[in-house]
Amino acid sequence: MSIKGILNVDRSVDTAPAVSPEDGLADMFLGLVWLGTFYVIGIIWTSLAFIDRWRGPHGTGNITYVSVLSALGLGAAWPVVLVIGIFR
């Protein structure tokens, strides 16, 4: 299709009611679930990086339950750290 064909598309048809409000709500919910999934994956990945760093170069550092909870808490801020790292 040429650029003239794209520009001459009939736009007089109203497509607003093509998606029902229930489907729109479901799509919004699905998008939020996907965002939450990526956020949790980032938390886990960052927490593992913290724990790996705290173990030391030879992996002999002592990692306790409190260390894991601390890594999860600090890992929750990974989007902020990413933004600061990009714009620094």
PDB file with SEQRES, HELIX, SHEET and CRYST1 records, atoms N, CA, C and O in Angstrom:
SEQRES   1 A   88  MET SER ILE LYS GLY ILE LEU ASN VAL ASP ARG SER VAL          
SEQRES   2 A   88  ASP THR ALA PRO ALA VAL SER PRO GLU ASP GLY LEU ALA          
SEQRES   3 A   88  ASP MET PHE LEU GLY LEU VAL TRP LEU GLY THR PHE TYR          
SEQRES   4 A   88  VAL ILE GLY ILE ILE TRP THR SER LEU ALA PHE ILE ASP          
SEQRES   5 A   88  ARG TRP ARG GLY PRO HIS GLY THR GLY ASN ILE THR TYR          
SEQRES   6 A   88  VAL SER VAL LEU SER ALA LEU GLY LEU GLY ALA ALA TRP          
SEQRES   7 A   88  PRO VAL VAL LEU VAL ILE GLY ILE PHE ARG                      
HELIX    1 AA1 ILE A    3  LEU A    7  1                                   5    
HELIX    2 AA2 ALA A   16  ALA A   18  5                                   3    
HELIX    3 AA3 PRO A   21  ARG A   55  1                                  35    
HELIX    4 AA4 TYR A   65  GLY A   75  1                                  11    
HELIX    5 AA5 TRP A   78  ILE A   86  1                                   9    
CRYST1    1.000    1.000    1.000  90.00  90.00  90.00 P 1           1          
ATOM      1  N   MET A   1       0.841  -1.166   0.000  1.00  0.00           N  
ATOM      2  CA  MET A   1       0.000   0.000   0.000  1.00  0.00           C  
ATOM      3  C   MET A   1       0.892   1.236   0.000  1.00  0.00           C  
ATOM      4  O   MET A   1       1.849   1.333   0.768  1.00  0.00           O  
ATOM      5  N   SER A   2       0.564   2.158  -0.860  1.00  0.00           N  
ATOM      6  CA  SER A   2       1.358   3.378  -0.959  1.00  0.00           C  
ATOM      7  C   SER A   2       0.932   4.376   0.114  1.00  0.00           C  
ATOM      8  O   SER A   2      -0.049   4.167   0.827  1.00  0.00           O  
ATOM      9  N   ILE A   3       1.683   5.447   0.207  1.00  0.00           N  
ATOM     10  CA  ILE A   3       1.367   6.484   1.190  1.00  0.00           C  
ATOM     11  C   ILE A   3       0.047   7.160   0.845  1.00  0.00           C  
ATOM     12  O   ILE A   3      -0.672   7.603   1.741  1.00  0.00           O  
ATOM     13  N   LYS A   4      -0.283   7.244  -0.444  1.00  0.00           N  
ATOM     14  CA  LYS A   4      -1.569   7.820  -0.841  1.00  0.00           C  
ATOM     15  C   LYS A   4      -2.718   6.945  -0.362  1.00  0.00           C  
ATOM     16  O   LYS A   4      -3.767   7.449   0.040  1.00  0.00           O  
ATOM     17  N   GLY A   5      -2.518   5.642  -0.406  1.00  0.00           N  
ATOM     18  CA  GLY A   5      -3.560   4.731   0.078  1.00  0.00           C  
ATOM     19  C   GLY A   5      -3.771   4.849   1.572  1.00  0.00           C  
ATOM     20  O   GLY A   5      -4.897   4.733   2.057  1.00  0.00           O  
ATOM     21  N   ILE A   6      -2.705   5.078   2.295  1.00  0.00           N  
ATOM     22  CA  ILE A   6      -2.827   5.233   3.747  1.00  0.00           C  
ATOM     23  C   ILE A   6      -3.527   6.545   4.084  1.00  0.00           C  
ATOM     24  O   ILE A   6      -4.344   6.597   5.004  1.00  0.00           O  
ATOM     25  N   LEU A   7      -3.210   7.600   3.343  1.00  0.00           N  
ATOM     26  CA  LEU A   7      -3.810   8.900   3.623  1.00  0.00           C  
ATOM     27  C   LEU A   7      -5.276   8.961   3.221  1.00  0.00           C  
ATOM     28  O   LEU A   7      -6.018   9.789   3.747  1.00  0.00           O  
ATOM     29  N   ASN A   8      -5.710   8.107   2.303  1.00  0.00           N  
ATOM     30  CA  ASN A   8      -7.086   8.139   1.819  1.00  0.00           C  
ATOM     31  C   ASN A   8      -7.976   7.110   2.512  1.00  0.00           C  
ATOM     32  O   ASN A   8      -9.005   6.722   1.957  1.00  0.00           O  
ATOM     33  N   VAL A   9      -7.611   6.664   3.695  1.00  0.00           N  
ATOM     34  CA  VAL A   9      -8.425   5.702   4.426  1.00  0.00           C  
ATOM     35  C   VAL A   9      -9.672   6.406   4.941  1.00  0.00           C  
ATOM     36  O   VAL A   9      -9.608   7.530   5.438  1.00  0.00           O  
ATOM     37  N   ASP A  10     -10.811   5.722   4.814  1.00  0.00           N  
ATOM     38  CA  ASP A  10     -12.081   6.286   5.283  1.00  0.00           C  
ATOM     39  C   ASP A  10     -12.096   6.293   6.809  1.00  0.00           C  
ATOM     40  O   ASP A  10     -12.088   5.237   7.443  1.00  0.00           O  
ATOM     41  N   ARG A  11     -12.118   7.488   7.391  1.00  0.00           N  
ATOM     42  CA  ARG A  11     -12.103   7.623   8.850  1.00  0.00           C  
ATOM     43  C   ARG A  11     -13.465   8.042   9.395  1.00  0.00           C  
ATOM     44  O   ARG A  11     -13.560   8.512  10.529  1.00  0.00           O  
ATOM     45  N   SER A  12     -14.508   7.878   8.608  1.00  0.00           N  
ATOM     46  CA  SER A  12     -15.829   8.319   9.042  1.00  0.00           C  
ATOM     47  C   SER A  12     -16.510   7.302   9.958  1.00  0.00           C  
ATOM     48  O   SER A  12     -17.551   7.603  10.542  1.00  0.00           O  
ATOM     49  N   VAL A  13     -15.943   6.115  10.090  1.00  0.00           N  
ATOM     50  CA  VAL A  13     -16.543   5.083  10.929  1.00  0.00           C  
ATOM     51  C   VAL A  13     -16.105   5.299  12.374  1.00  0.00           C  
ATOM     52  O   VAL A  13     -14.914   5.453  12.647  1.00  0.00           O  
ATOM     53  N   ASP A  14     -17.057   5.311  13.292  1.00  0.00           N  
ATOM     54  CA  ASP A  14     -16.761   5.490  14.713  1.00  0.00           C  
ATOM     55  C   ASP A  14     -16.420   4.127  15.314  1.00  0.00           C  
ATOM     56  O   ASP A  14     -17.277   3.247  15.393  1.00  0.00           O  
ATOM     57  N   THR A  15     -15.185   3.959  15.731  1.00  0.00           N  
ATOM     58  CA  THR A  15     -14.751   2.677  16.305  1.00  0.00           C  
ATOM     59  C   THR A  15     -14.724   2.701  17.830  1.00  0.00           C  
ATOM     60  O   THR A  15     -14.261   1.744  18.449  1.00  0.00           O  
ATOM     61  N   ALA A  16     -15.211   3.774  18.444  1.00  0.00           N  
ATOM     62  CA  ALA A  16     -15.179   3.879  19.906  1.00  0.00           C  
ATOM     63  C   ALA A  16     -15.948   2.759  20.598  1.00  0.00           C  
ATOM     64  O   ALA A  16     -15.463   2.242  21.605  1.00  0.00           O  
ATOM     65  N   PRO A  17     -17.130   2.356  20.107  1.00  0.00           N  
ATOM     66  CA  PRO A  17     -17.838   1.285  20.819  1.00  0.00           C  
ATOM     67  C   PRO A  17     -17.330  -0.120  20.472  1.00  0.00           C  
ATOM     68  O   PRO A  17     -17.956  -1.109  20.855  1.00  0.00           O  
ATOM     69  N   ALA A  18     -16.216  -0.221  19.760  1.00  0.00           N  
ATOM     70  CA  ALA A  18     -15.711  -1.539  19.371  1.00  0.00           C  
ATOM     71  C   ALA A  18     -15.221  -2.333  20.571  1.00  0.00           C  
ATOM     72  O   ALA A  18     -15.286  -3.562  20.568  1.00  0.00           O  
ATOM     73  N   VAL A  19     -14.733  -1.651  21.591  1.00  0.00           N  
ATOM     74  CA  VAL A  19     -14.275  -2.313  22.810  1.00  0.00           C  
ATOM     75  C   VAL A  19     -15.255  -1.960  23.917  1.00  0.00           C  
ATOM     76  O   VAL A  19     -15.477  -0.786  24.216  1.00  0.00           O  
ATOM     77  N   SER A  20     -15.837  -2.987  24.519  1.00  0.00           N  
ATOM     78  CA  SER A  20     -16.807  -2.736  25.579  1.00  0.00           C  
ATOM     79  C   SER A  20     -16.107  -2.195  26.823  1.00  0.00           C  
ATOM     80  O   SER A  20     -14.905  -2.403  26.984  1.00  0.00           O  
ATOM     81  N   PRO A  21     -16.824  -1.514  27.698  1.00  0.00           N  
ATOM     82  CA  PRO A  21     -16.199  -1.001  28.930  1.00  0.00           C  
ATOM     83  C   PRO A  21     -15.613  -2.115  29.799  1.00  0.00           C  
ATOM     84  O   PRO A  21     -14.583  -1.924  30.445  1.00  0.00           O  
ATOM     85  N   GLU A  22     -16.274  -3.282  29.814  1.00  0.00           N  
ATOM     86  CA  GLU A  22     -15.744  -4.396  30.599  1.00  0.00           C  
ATOM     87  C   GLU A  22     -14.408  -4.870  30.036  1.00  0.00           C  
ATOM     88  O   GLU A  22     -13.483  -5.177  30.788  1.00  0.00           O  
ATOM     89  N   ASP A  23     -14.315  -4.927  28.709  1.00  0.00           N  
ATOM     90  CA  ASP A  23     -13.051  -5.329  28.094  1.00  0.00           C  
ATOM     91  C   ASP A  23     -11.971  -4.283  28.337  1.00  0.00           C  
ATOM     92  O   ASP A  23     -10.805  -4.626  28.535  1.00  0.00           O  
ATOM     93  N   GLY A  24     -12.351  -3.019  28.322  1.00  0.00           N  
ATOM     94  CA  GLY A  24     -11.380  -1.968  28.610  1.00  0.00           C  
ATOM     95  C   GLY A  24     -10.842  -2.075  30.023  1.00  0.00           C  
ATOM     96  O   GLY A  24      -9.650  -1.873  30.256  1.00  0.00           O  
ATOM     97  N   LEU A  25     -11.721  -2.393  30.970  1.00  0.00           N  
ATOM     98  CA  LEU A  25     -11.298  -2.579  32.358  1.00  0.00           C  
ATOM     99  C   LEU A  25     -10.399  -3.806  32.486  1.00  0.00           C  
ATOM    100  O   LEU A  25      -9.405  -3.783  33.212  1.00  0.00           O  
ATOM    101  N   ALA A  26     -10.753  -4.872  31.778  1.00  0.00           N  
ATOM    102  CA  ALA A  26      -9.927  -6.082  31.811  1.00  0.00           C  
ATOM    103  C   ALA A  26      -8.556  -5.824  31.192  1.00  0.00           C  
ATOM    104  O   ALA A  26      -7.547  -6.323  31.691  1.00  0.00           O  
ATOM    105  N   ASP A  27      -8.515  -5.053  30.116  1.00  0.00           N  
ATOM    106  CA  ASP A  27      -7.232  -4.710  29.502  1.00  0.00           C  
ATOM    107  C   ASP A  27      -6.374  -3.878  30.445  1.00  0.00           C  
ATOM    108  O   ASP A  27      -5.161  -4.073  30.522  1.00  0.00           O  
ATOM    109  N   MET A  28      -7.002  -2.950  31.161  1.00  0.00           N  
ATOM    110  CA  MET A  28      -6.274  -2.129  32.127  1.00  0.00           C  
ATOM    111  C   MET A  28      -5.725  -3.008  33.254  1.00  0.00           C  
ATOM    112  O   MET A  28      -4.578  -2.849  33.670  1.00  0.00           O  
ATOM    113  N   PHE A  29      -6.546  -3.925  33.739  1.00  0.00           N  
ATOM    114  CA  PHE A  29      -6.115  -4.833  34.805  1.00  0.00           C  
ATOM    115  C   PHE A  29      -4.958  -5.708  34.331  1.00  0.00           C  
ATOM    116  O   PHE A  29      -3.991  -5.911  35.065  1.00  0.00           O  
ATOM    117  N   LEU A  30      -5.053  -6.226  33.110  1.00  0.00           N  
ATOM    118  CA  LEU A  30      -3.988  -7.064  32.567  1.00  0.00           C  
ATOM    119  C   LEU A  30      -2.689  -6.277  32.422  1.00  0.00           C  
ATOM    120  O   LEU A  30      -1.611  -6.803  32.701  1.00  0.00           O  
ATOM    121  N   GLY A  31      -2.785  -5.029  31.991  1.00  0.00           N  
ATOM    122  CA  GLY A  31      -1.590  -4.193  31.893  1.00  0.00           C  
ATOM    123  C   GLY A  31      -0.946  -3.950  33.245  1.00  0.00           C  
ATOM    124  O   GLY A  31       0.279  -3.973  33.367  1.00  0.00           O  
ATOM    125  N   LEU A  32      -1.772  -3.716  34.268  1.00  0.00           N  
ATOM    126  CA  LEU A  32      -1.229  -3.518  35.614  1.00  0.00           C  
ATOM    127  C   LEU A  32      -0.584  -4.788  36.152  1.00  0.00           C  
ATOM    128  O   LEU A  32       0.433  -4.727  36.845  1.00  0.00           O  
ATOM    129  N   VAL A  33      -1.171  -5.939  35.836  1.00  0.00           N  
ATOM    130  CA  VAL A  33      -0.574  -7.211  36.262  1.00  0.00           C  
ATOM    131  C   VAL A  33       0.786  -7.402  35.597  1.00  0.00           C  
ATOM    132  O   VAL A  33       1.738  -7.840  36.243  1.00  0.00           O  
ATOM    133  N   TRP A  34       0.881  -7.075  34.304  1.00  0.00           N  
ATOM    134  CA  TRP A  34       2.168  -7.195  33.612  1.00  0.00           C  
ATOM    135  C   TRP A  34       3.204  -6.251  34.219  1.00  0.00           C  
ATOM    136  O   TRP A  34       4.349  -6.648  34.433  1.00  0.00           O  
ATOM    137  N   LEU A  35       2.817  -5.013  34.497  1.00  0.00           N  
ATOM    138  CA  LEU A  35       3.751  -4.068  35.116  1.00  0.00           C  
ATOM    139  C   LEU A  35       4.203  -4.553  36.488  1.00  0.00           C  
ATOM    140  O   LEU A  35       5.378  -4.446  36.838  1.00  0.00           O  
ATOM    141  N   GLY A  36       3.264  -5.085  37.260  1.00  0.00           N  
ATOM    142  CA  GLY A  36       3.615  -5.633  38.568  1.00  0.00           C  
ATOM    143  C   GLY A  36       4.559  -6.810  38.461  1.00  0.00           C  
ATOM    144  O   GLY A  36       5.461  -6.969  39.284  1.00  0.00           O  
ATOM    145  N   THR A  37       4.352  -7.637  37.447  1.00  0.00           N  
ATOM    146  CA  THR A  37       5.228  -8.786  37.236  1.00  0.00           C  
ATOM    147  C   THR A  37       6.650  -8.342  36.934  1.00  0.00           C  
ATOM    148  O   THR A  37       7.603  -8.875  37.501  1.00  0.00           O  
ATOM    149  N   PHE A  38       6.796  -7.371  36.045  1.00  0.00           N  
ATOM    150  CA  PHE A  38       8.135  -6.880  35.728  1.00  0.00           C  
ATOM    151  C   PHE A  38       8.786  -6.204  36.930  1.00  0.00           C  
ATOM    152  O   PHE A  38       9.999  -6.296  37.116  1.00  0.00           O  
ATOM    153  N   TYR A  39       7.981  -5.525  37.744  1.00  0.00           N  
ATOM    154  CA  TYR A  39       8.509  -4.879  38.941  1.00  0.00           C  
ATOM    155  C   TYR A  39       9.041  -5.923  39.921  1.00  0.00           C  
ATOM    156  O   TYR A  39      10.127  -5.755  40.476  1.00  0.00           O  
ATOM    157  N   VAL A  40       8.284  -6.995  40.135  1.00  0.00           N  
ATOM    158  CA  VAL A  40       8.718  -8.048  41.063  1.00  0.00           C  
ATOM    159  C   VAL A  40       9.942  -8.778  40.520  1.00  0.00           C  
ATOM    160  O   VAL A  40      10.836  -9.134  41.287  1.00  0.00           O  
ATOM    161  N   ILE A  41       9.996  -9.007  39.214  1.00  0.00           N  
ATOM    162  CA  ILE A  41      11.191  -9.621  38.625  1.00  0.00           C  
ATOM    163  C   ILE A  41      12.405  -8.724  38.868  1.00  0.00           C  
ATOM    164  O   ILE A  41      13.490  -9.219  39.175  1.00  0.00           O  
ATOM    165  N   GLY A  42      12.230  -7.414  38.733  1.00  0.00           N  
ATOM    166  CA  GLY A  42      13.321  -6.477  39.020  1.00  0.00           C  
ATOM    167  C   GLY A  42      13.744  -6.513  40.474  1.00  0.00           C  
ATOM    168  O   GLY A  42      14.935  -6.431  40.775  1.00  0.00           O  
ATOM    169  N   ILE A  43      12.779  -6.635  41.387  1.00  0.00           N  
ATOM    170  CA  ILE A  43      13.109  -6.732  42.813  1.00  0.00           C  
ATOM    171  C   ILE A  43      13.940  -7.983  43.080  1.00  0.00           C  
ATOM    172  O   ILE A  43      14.953  -7.924  43.778  1.00  0.00           O  
ATOM    173  N   ILE A  44      13.516  -9.102  42.530  1.00  0.00           N  
ATOM    174  CA  ILE A  44      14.245 -10.356  42.752  1.00  0.00           C  
ATOM    175  C   ILE A  44      15.650 -10.265  42.175  1.00  0.00           C  
ATOM    176  O   ILE A  44      16.618 -10.657  42.827  1.00  0.00           O  
ATOM    177  N   TRP A  45      15.767  -9.747  40.949  1.00  0.00           N  
ATOM    178  CA  TRP A  45      17.068  -9.652  40.298  1.00  0.00           C  
ATOM    179  C   TRP A  45      18.005  -8.736  41.086  1.00  0.00           C  
ATOM    180  O   TRP A  45      19.177  -9.058  41.276  1.00  0.00           O  
ATOM    181  N   THR A  46      17.486  -7.596  41.542  1.00  0.00           N  
ATOM    182  CA  THR A  46      18.304  -6.662  42.308  1.00  0.00           C  
ATOM    183  C   THR A  46      18.682  -7.239  43.663  1.00  0.00           C  
ATOM    184  O   THR A  46      19.807  -7.048  44.125  1.00  0.00           O  
ATOM    185  N   SER A  47      17.759  -7.943  44.304  1.00  0.00           N  
ATOM    186  CA  SER A  47      18.058  -8.568  45.599  1.00  0.00           C  
ATOM    187  C   SER A  47      19.156  -9.605  45.465  1.00  0.00           C  
ATOM    188  O   SER A  47      20.037  -9.695  46.319  1.00  0.00           O  
ATOM    189  N   LEU A  48      19.108 -10.387  44.400  1.00  0.00           N  
ATOM    190  CA  LEU A  48      20.172 -11.370  44.175  1.00  0.00           C  
ATOM    191  C   LEU A  48      21.514 -10.691  43.931  1.00  0.00           C  
ATOM    192  O   LEU A  48      22.554 -11.197  44.352  1.00  0.00           O  
ATOM    193  N   ALA A  49      21.495  -9.550  43.253  1.00  0.00           N  
ATOM    194  CA  ALA A  49      22.745  -8.811  43.039  1.00  0.00           C  
ATOM    195  C   ALA A  49      23.297  -8.281  44.360  1.00  0.00           C  
ATOM    196  O   ALA A  49      24.506  -8.325  44.589  1.00  0.00           O  
ATOM    197  N   PHE A  50      22.413  -7.776  45.235  1.00  0.00           N  
ATOM    198  CA  PHE A  50      22.857  -7.328  46.558  1.00  0.00           C  
ATOM    199  C   PHE A  50      23.477  -8.478  47.346  1.00  0.00           C  
ATOM    200  O   PHE A  50      24.561  -8.338  47.912  1.00  0.00           O  
ATOM    201  N   ILE A  51      22.789  -9.603  47.379  1.00  0.00           N  
ATOM    202  CA  ILE A  51      23.284 -10.744  48.160  1.00  0.00           C  
ATOM    203  C   ILE A  51      24.606 -11.242  47.598  1.00  0.00           C  
ATOM    204  O   ILE A  51      25.512 -11.593  48.355  1.00  0.00           O  
ATOM    205  N   ASP A  52      24.722 -11.274  46.275  1.00  0.00           N  
ATOM    206  CA  ASP A  52      25.980 -11.705  45.664  1.00  0.00           C  
ATOM    207  C   ASP A  52      27.113 -10.748  46.026  1.00  0.00           C  
ATOM    208  O   ASP A  52      28.241 -11.179  46.269  1.00  0.00           O  
ATOM    209  N   ARG A  53      26.816  -9.463  46.061  1.00  0.00           N  
ATOM    210  CA  ARG A  53      27.839  -8.479  46.434  1.00  0.00           C  
ATOM    211  C   ARG A  53      28.217  -8.611  47.903  1.00  0.00           C  
ATOM    212  O   ARG A  53      29.393  -8.511  48.252  1.00  0.00           O  
ATOM    213  N   TRP A  54      27.230  -8.833  48.766  1.00  0.00           N  
ATOM    214  CA  TRP A  54      27.496  -8.947  50.195  1.00  0.00           C  
ATOM    215  C   TRP A  54      28.249 -10.230  50.549  1.00  0.00           C  
ATOM    216  O   TRP A  54      28.919 -10.282  51.580  1.00  0.00           O  
ATOM    217  N   ARG A  55      28.150 -11.250  49.720  1.00  0.00           N  
ATOM    218  CA  ARG A  55      28.879 -12.495  49.985  1.00  0.00           C  
ATOM    219  C   ARG A  55      30.370 -12.326  49.797  1.00  0.00           C  
ATOM    220  O   ARG A  55      31.153 -13.096  50.353  1.00  0.00           O  
ATOM    221  N   GLY A  56      30.776 -11.342  49.031  1.00  0.00           N  
ATOM    222  CA  GLY A  56      32.192 -11.077  48.835  1.00  0.00           C  
ATOM    223  C   GLY A  56      32.732 -11.732  47.585  1.00  0.00           C  
ATOM    224  O   GLY A  56      32.014 -12.458  46.897  1.00  0.00           O  
ATOM    225  N   PRO A  57      34.011 -11.476  47.286  1.00  0.00           N  
ATOM    226  CA  PRO A  57      34.594 -11.977  46.042  1.00  0.00           C  
ATOM    227  C   PRO A  57      34.753 -13.498  46.018  1.00  0.00           C  
ATOM    228  O   PRO A  57      34.785 -14.099  44.944  1.00  0.00           O  
ATOM    229  N   HIS A  58      34.852 -14.113  47.179  1.00  0.00           N  
ATOM    230  CA  HIS A  58      35.042 -15.566  47.221  1.00  0.00           C  
ATOM    231  C   HIS A  58      33.790 -16.300  47.684  1.00  0.00           C  
ATOM    232  O   HIS A  58      33.813 -17.522  47.828  1.00  0.00           O  
ATOM    233  N   GLY A  59      32.717 -15.589  47.914  1.00  0.00           N  
ATOM    234  CA  GLY A  59      31.466 -16.209  48.330  1.00  0.00           C  
ATOM    235  C   GLY A  59      31.485 -16.748  49.743  1.00  0.00           C  
ATOM    236  O   GLY A  59      30.764 -17.694  50.059  1.00  0.00           O  
ATOM    237  N   THR A  60      32.301 -16.157  50.594  1.00  0.00           N  
ATOM    238  CA  THR A  60      32.427 -16.665  51.956  1.00  0.00           C  
ATOM    239  C   THR A  60      31.709 -15.793  52.978  1.00  0.00           C  
ATOM    240  O   THR A  60      31.757 -16.092  54.171  1.00  0.00           O  
ATOM    241  N   GLY A  61      31.051 -14.731  52.548  1.00  0.00           N  
ATOM    242  CA  GLY A  61      30.355 -13.844  53.480  1.00  0.00           C  
ATOM    243  C   GLY A  61      29.156 -14.532  54.110  1.00  0.00           C  
ATOM    244  O   GLY A  61      28.568 -15.436  53.517  1.00  0.00           O  
ATOM    245  N   ASN A  62      28.801 -14.106  55.299  1.00  0.00           N  
ATOM    246  CA  ASN A  62      27.697 -14.701  56.025  1.00  0.00           C  
ATOM    247  C   ASN A  62      26.391 -14.017  55.613  1.00  0.00           C  
ATOM    248  O   ASN A  62      26.222 -12.817  55.828  1.00  0.00           O  
ATOM    249  N   ILE A  63      25.475 -14.775  55.026  1.00  0.00           N  
ATOM    250  CA  ILE A  63      24.172 -14.261  54.616  1.00  0.00           C  
ATOM    251  C   ILE A  63      23.123 -14.887  55.525  1.00  0.00           C  
ATOM    252  O   ILE A  63      22.997 -16.110  55.594  1.00  0.00           O  
ATOM    253  N   THR A  64      22.377 -14.042  56.218  1.00  0.00           N  
ATOM    254  CA  THR A  64      21.346 -14.516  57.136  1.00  0.00           C  
ATOM    255  C   THR A  64      19.967 -14.141  56.604  1.00  0.00           C  
ATOM    256  O   THR A  64      19.832 -13.519  55.550  1.00  0.00           O  
ATOM    257  N   TYR A  65      18.957 -14.535  57.357  1.00  0.00           N  
ATOM    258  CA  TYR A  65      17.574 -14.214  57.016  1.00  0.00           C  
ATOM    259  C   TYR A  65      17.369 -12.697  56.974  1.00  0.00           C  
ATOM    260  O   TYR A  65      16.651 -12.186  56.114  1.00  0.00           O  
ATOM    261  N   VAL A  66      17.990 -11.997  57.887  1.00  0.00           N  
ATOM    262  CA  VAL A  66      17.892 -10.533  57.925  1.00  0.00           C  
ATOM    263  C   VAL A  66      18.550  -9.923  56.687  1.00  0.00           C  
ATOM    264  O   VAL A  66      18.065  -8.925  56.154  1.00  0.00           O  
ATOM    265  N   SER A  67      19.640 -10.513  56.234  1.00  0.00           N  
ATOM    266  CA  SER A  67      20.302 -10.026  55.018  1.00  0.00           C  
ATOM    267  C   SER A  67      19.385 -10.163  53.809  1.00  0.00           C  
ATOM    268  O   SER A  67      19.322  -9.272  52.962  1.00  0.00           O  
ATOM    269  N   VAL A  68      18.680 -11.279  53.736  1.00  0.00           N  
ATOM    270  CA  VAL A  68      17.768 -11.502  52.611  1.00  0.00           C  
ATOM    271  C   VAL A  68      16.611 -10.506  52.663  1.00  0.00           C  
ATOM    272  O   VAL A  68      16.240  -9.935  51.637  1.00  0.00           O  
ATOM    273  N   LEU A  69      16.039 -10.294  53.846  1.00  0.00           N  
ATOM    274  CA  LEU A  69      14.956  -9.312  53.971  1.00  0.00           C  
ATOM    275  C   LEU A  69      15.442  -7.897  53.657  1.00  0.00           C  
ATOM    276  O   LEU A  69      14.717  -7.110  53.049  1.00  0.00           O  
ATOM    277  N   SER A  70      16.658  -7.577  54.068  1.00  0.00           N  
ATOM    278  CA  SER A  70      17.232  -6.265  53.748  1.00  0.00           C  
ATOM    279  C   SER A  70      17.428  -6.111  52.246  1.00  0.00           C  
ATOM    280  O   SER A  70      17.158  -5.048  51.686  1.00  0.00           O  
ATOM    281  N   ALA A  71      17.894  -7.160  51.601  1.00  0.00           N  
ATOM    282  CA  ALA A  71      18.091  -7.113  50.151  1.00  0.00           C  
ATOM    283  C   ALA A  71      16.757  -6.932  49.434  1.00  0.00           C  
ATOM    284  O   ALA A  71      16.679  -6.192  48.453  1.00  0.00           O  
ATOM    285  N   LEU A  72      15.711  -7.597  49.910  1.00  0.00           N  
ATOM    286  CA  LEU A  72      14.392  -7.418  49.296  1.00  0.00           C  
ATOM    287  C   LEU A  72      13.879  -5.994  49.500  1.00  0.00           C  
ATOM    288  O   LEU A  72      13.299  -5.404  48.589  1.00  0.00           O  
ATOM    289  N   GLY A  73      14.093  -5.447  50.688  1.00  0.00           N  
ATOM    290  CA  GLY A  73      13.669  -4.071  50.947  1.00  0.00           C  
ATOM    291  C   GLY A  73      14.418  -3.064  50.100  1.00  0.00           C  
ATOM    292  O   GLY A  73      13.819  -2.144  49.544  1.00  0.00           O  
ATOM    293  N   LEU A  74      15.717  -3.234  50.001  1.00  0.00           N  
ATOM    294  CA  LEU A  74      16.515  -2.328  49.167  1.00  0.00           C  
ATOM    295  C   LEU A  74      16.247  -2.553  47.685  1.00  0.00           C  
ATOM    296  O   LEU A  74      16.315  -1.617  46.889  1.00  0.00           O  
ATOM    297  N   GLY A  75      15.942  -3.792  47.316  1.00  0.00           N  
ATOM    298  CA  GLY A  75      15.665  -4.102  45.918  1.00  0.00           C  
ATOM    299  C   GLY A  75      14.363  -3.496  45.422  1.00  0.00           C  
ATOM    300  O   GLY A  75      14.167  -3.349  44.215  1.00  0.00           O  
ATOM    301  N   ALA A  76      13.467  -3.140  46.343  1.00  0.00           N  
ATOM    302  CA  ALA A  76      12.189  -2.549  45.937  1.00  0.00           C  
ATOM    303  C   ALA A  76      12.374  -1.174  45.299  1.00  0.00           C  
ATOM    304  O   ALA A  76      11.480  -0.694  44.602  1.00  0.00           O  
ATOM    305  N   ALA A  77      13.505  -0.544  45.525  1.00  0.00           N  
ATOM    306  CA  ALA A  77      13.754   0.792  44.967  1.00  0.00           C  
ATOM    307  C   ALA A  77      14.508   0.736  43.644  1.00  0.00           C  
ATOM    308  O   ALA A  77      15.068   1.749  43.224  1.00  0.00           O  
ATOM    309  N   TRP A  78      14.542  -0.409  42.975  1.00  0.00           N  
ATOM    310  CA  TRP A  78      15.354  -0.525  41.765  1.00  0.00           C  
ATOM    311  C   TRP A  78      14.944   0.439  40.652  1.00  0.00           C  
ATOM    312  O   TRP A  78      15.833   0.866  39.914  1.00  0.00           O  
ATOM    313  N   PRO A  79      13.676   0.820  40.467  1.00  0.00           N  
ATOM    314  CA  PRO A  79      13.391   1.795  39.402  1.00  0.00           C  
ATOM    315  C   PRO A  79      14.034   3.157  39.667  1.00  0.00           C  
ATOM    316  O   PRO A  79      14.499   3.818  38.738  1.00  0.00           O  
ATOM    317  N   VAL A  80      14.060   3.573  40.929  1.00  0.00           N  
ATOM    318  CA  VAL A  80      14.675   4.861  41.276  1.00  0.00           C  
ATOM    319  C   VAL A  80      16.170   4.816  41.000  1.00  0.00           C  
ATOM    320  O   VAL A  80      16.735   5.761  40.450  1.00  0.00           O  
ATOM    321  N   VAL A  81      16.802   3.724  41.379  1.00  0.00           N  
ATOM    322  CA  VAL A  81      18.238   3.570  41.151  1.00  0.00           C  
ATOM    323  C   VAL A  81      18.537   3.558  39.653  1.00  0.00           C  
ATOM    324  O   VAL A  81      19.536   4.129  39.214  1.00  0.00           O  
ATOM    325  N   LEU A  82      17.683   2.915  38.876  1.00  0.00           N  
ATOM    326  CA  LEU A  82      17.871   2.863  37.427  1.00  0.00           C  
ATOM    327  C   LEU A  82      17.764   4.257  36.813  1.00  0.00           C  
ATOM    328  O   LEU A  82      18.577   4.624  35.965  1.00  0.00           O  
ATOM    329  N   VAL A  83      16.784   5.020  37.227  1.00  0.00           N  
ATOM    330  CA  VAL A  83      16.613   6.376  36.690  1.00  0.00           C  
ATOM    331  C   VAL A  83      17.784   7.265  37.089  1.00  0.00           C  
ATOM    332  O   VAL A  83      18.287   8.030  36.266  1.00  0.00           O  
ATOM    333  N   ILE A  84      18.223   7.172  38.342  1.00  0.00           N  
ATOM    334  CA  ILE A  84      19.372   7.968  38.783  1.00  0.00           C  
ATOM    335  C   ILE A  84      20.620   7.572  38.001  1.00  0.00           C  
ATOM    336  O   ILE A  84      21.415   8.433  37.625  1.00  0.00           O  
ATOM    337  N   GLY A  85      20.798   6.282  37.754  1.00  0.00           N  
ATOM    338  CA  GLY A  85      21.961   5.817  37.005  1.00  0.00           C  
ATOM    339  C   GLY A  85      21.954   6.272  35.558  1.00  0.00           C  
ATOM    340  O   GLY A  85      23.010   6.540  34.984  1.00  0.00           O  
ATOM    341  N   ILE A  86      20.776   6.362  34.966  1.00  0.00           N  
ATOM    342  CA  ILE A  86      20.686   6.774  33.560  1.00  0.00           C  
ATOM    343  C   ILE A  86      20.964   8.265  33.412  1.00  0.00           C  
ATOM    344  O   ILE A  86      21.684   8.670  32.499  1.00  0.00           O  
ATOM    345  N   PHE A  87      20.404   9.085  34.296  1.00  0.00           N  
ATOM    346  CA  PHE A  87      20.512  10.533  34.164  1.00  0.00           C  
ATOM    347  C   PHE A  87      21.682  11.126  34.929  1.00  0.00           C  
ATOM    348  O   PHE A  87      21.744  12.344  35.098  1.00  0.00           O  
ATOM    349  N   ARG A  88      22.584  10.328  35.383  1.00  0.00           N  
ATOM    350  CA  ARG A  88      23.724  10.812  36.146  1.00  0.00           C  
ATOM    351  C   ARG A  88      24.844  11.281  35.273  1.00  0.00           C  
ATOM    352  O   ARG A  88      25.878  11.719  35.777  1.00  0.00           O  
TER     353      ARG A  88                                                      
END                                                                             
